[in-house]
């Protein structure tokens, strides 16, 4: 996938996830059937995020978080770091 296309799709996907989660959390009347619908939509969006994240080639590199983790600037994947103190 192209970098610009992937970035655009991930941005739209994250906006959709925010919308669904805000709608689900804010709407106190969302119980029962409505809750299940929003939950299933959010699960499907999560699967789409996972798929698009696998297409990412980490073009823009990583950024550091407050917890000193390195996270991809495009897809949000955490770079695995080995703890050198525990390696023998």
N, C-alpha and C positions, 0 to 999 in steps of 0.2 A: 504494500500500500504506500501511497505517497505520503510524505510528512504532513503537508498542509491539509490533505483530506482527512487523515487520521486525527490530527489535532482538532479540526472542525467537528468531526463526529464525536470525539470524546467530550468536547465542550458542550455540545448539544445534549449528549447523554447525561452528563453530570447535572445540567440544568433540569432535565426531566426527573432525575432522581431527587433533586432538591424539592421540586414542585410536589412530587408524590409524597415524600416524607413530611413536608410541611402541611400538606392537605390532610394527611393521616393524623398528624400530631395535634394540629390546631382544631380540627373538627371534632368536638366532643361527642357529637351525635353519631360519628362513624363507628358504629358497633355492629357486630354480627356480619351480615352479608357484605356491607360496604367495606368493613375492615378487611375481610378476606380478599375482596377484589383489589384493594390498594396493596395489600401484602403480596399478592401474586404478581401484580404489575411491577412492584419494587424488586421482587426476586428475578423476574425476567430482565429488568434493566441491569441488575447485578451480573447476570450471565453475559449480557451484551458487553458490559464493561470488561469482564474477564477475557472475552474473545478479542476485543479491540486491543486490550493490553498485551495480548500475546503477539499482535501484529507490530507492536512498537519496536523500533530498533535503537531507542534511547539516543536519538540524534542530538538533542540539546544538552545531554549530560545529566548530572544529578545536582540536587540542591540539598543542603543540610537542614534538618529540622531542629527544634529545640532539644530533642532527646539525642542529638548527635547521630541520627540515622541519615543515610543518603537515600533520597527519593527522586525518581525520574521526574523531570519537569513536564513531560507530556502525559504519561499514563498514570503516574503515582506509584509505580512498583518500587518496593523497598529493595535496595541493593543489599545482598547478603554480605555481612562482614564477619570474619572469623576472629574470635577472641584469642589473641596471641598469648594471654596468660595461662589459658587452659591447655594449650598445645604442648605436648611433651616430646 
